[in-house]
Amino acid sequence: MLEEKKIQELLEKLDRYELNALERIVLANDGTVQSLLSVIFRVPVRVEIIAQMECYNNLYRWVKLVANYNTIEQTVALAMSVIPLEGNSKDFIDGLKEGKLGIGQLLSLLGFVTKREILGFYSDNLSFARVYRITGNKTKGEGKCELLITEIFPKEVYKKIEGRG
C-alpha cells in the first residue's frame, strides 16, 4: 500500500507539467540516470566533470552527461550535486574526488544499496529537471552515503529522439 501511495504522489507531481512520455520516464527514473540515458540514446553516455570544489564541509560537483549521438557529441544532461564530507563513506568521497566515474556507477562499484527520493520537478519550453536525494548503505562492511542532485535535461535533444526535432 505504501508503494502505491508513493507512485500516486509521483504521478500527481508529474501531472503538474506538460511532459511527454519520454520526459516522464527520465524524471521518474529511480536508477542511475547514466544507464537510462545510454539506453535512450543507444550509445554509452559518459560523465564529464565541469567543476568540483570543497566548500563549507561539502563537495560540490557540476557535470555534464555526454552522448555521441548520430556522430555528434551532445550534452544530454547537466547535473549539480551537493555531497556532505562528513557522514559519507571515505571511499565514496575519495572516488568522487578522483573524478573517473559517475555517482551512480561509483555507488554501485563500492557495493551501496541506494534509495532515491524525488523532491521536485520543473519543466518549461527549453528544459525539464528534477531534484532528488540519494541515501544508502553498503551491502558489506560499513559505509553510508547521502547526497542531493539536481539534473537538467535540454528538451531539444530529446525531441530529436522522438523524431520531432
N, C-alpha and C positions, 0 to 999 in steps of 0.2 A: 504494500500500500504506500509506503514511504517513497519508493522509486517512482510509482505512478504519479504521486503528488509533485515530485521534483521535475518529472517530464512535463506535466501540465504547466508548472511555473515557467519552465524554459520556453515552452510554446507561446505562452502569454507574453513573455518578454520579446520574443522574436516577432510576434504579430504586431508589435508597435511600429515596425518598419516595413517599407516596401522592399522585400527581398525576394530574389528568385530562388529556385531550389538549390542551386549550387552554392549561393551565398549562405543560405540557411545551413547547409551541410558543413561548410567551413566554420561558421560561427559556433555551431552546436557541438563540434568535434571535441571529444574528451580524451583523445590520444595525442600523439606527437603530431604537431601541425606539419613538420617537415616531411614525415612519411605520407600524410594525406595529400599534401601538395605534389609530392613526387608521383603519386597515383593519378592525380588530376591532370598533371602536365605530361605524364608518360616519360619523364626523364628524372634522373636524380636531382633533387633540389639541395643546394648547398647553403650553408650559413657563412656569411662574411661579416666579420666584426667591423663596425664603423668606428666605434669608440667604446672604451671601457675605463672606468675610474673608480677609485675608492674615495668615499666621502661620507662623513657622519656615520661611520661604522657600518656602511652598506657598500656593496659592489653594484655600480650602475653599469648597465651594458646595453648598447644600441647595436642592432644587427640588421642586415637585410638578407632575405632569403631569395636566392637567385636560381633561375632555371634557364638552360639553353633550349628554348622553345622555338621550333621552326627555324633553327640555325641562328637565332638571335638571342643574345643574353638579355634576360628580362628580370627585373626585380618583381617578384610575385607577392612579397610581403615585407613590411618593416616591423621591427619589434623593439620594445624597450622593456628591460627587466630591472627590478629592484630586489637585490638579494642581501638580506642581513648577514653580516660576517659572523656574528655570534648566534649560536643555536643551530647553525648549519654544519653538516659534516665537513671536516677539514679536507678530505679527499675530493668532495664536491666543489668546494671553494677553489682548491688548487687546480682542479680540472677546468673550471671556468676561467681562471686567470691564464692558464695555458692557451686557451682560445682555439683549440683544434676541433671541438665538437659542438653541435647544438645542445641546448639544455636537455631536451628530451632524450637525445642519444646518450648524453653523459649520464643522466639518471639511470637509464636502462643498463648501460655498461657497468655502473657501480652497484647494480642489484637493488635499486629502490623500487618499491611498490608505491605508486603515487595516486593521488586523488586530485582532480581539477574541479575547482568551484568557480563557475562563471559568475562574475559580479555585475557585468553590464555589457551592453551593445551600443553601437552607433552606426548610422548609415546616412549618406547623402548622395548627391549625383556623382561624386568623384570617388568615394571610398566607402568601405564598410569596415567595422572594427569591433574588437572585444577586449575586455579586461577580465583576467582571471587569476586565481591563486592556485598554486601547486603546493601540496603538502605531501609528505611521505616518510616512510621508514625503510631501512634496509631489510632485506629478507634474511640475511645472515650477518651476524655481528651487530654492532651498534652504529647508529648514524641516522640523522634526521635531515629533512630538507623542508624549507618553506620560502616561497618567493612570490612575487607579483609580476605579472606580464601584461603588457598592452601590445596588441597586434593590429596593424593597419594593412588592409588589402586594397590595392587600386582596382576599381571596377572595370576600367578599360581592358586590363589584361584578362579578366575573367569573362568579359563579353566575347573576346576572341575565341575562347574555349568553346563557347556556346554557338559560335558562328554568327554572332551579332555585331562583331566589331569590324 
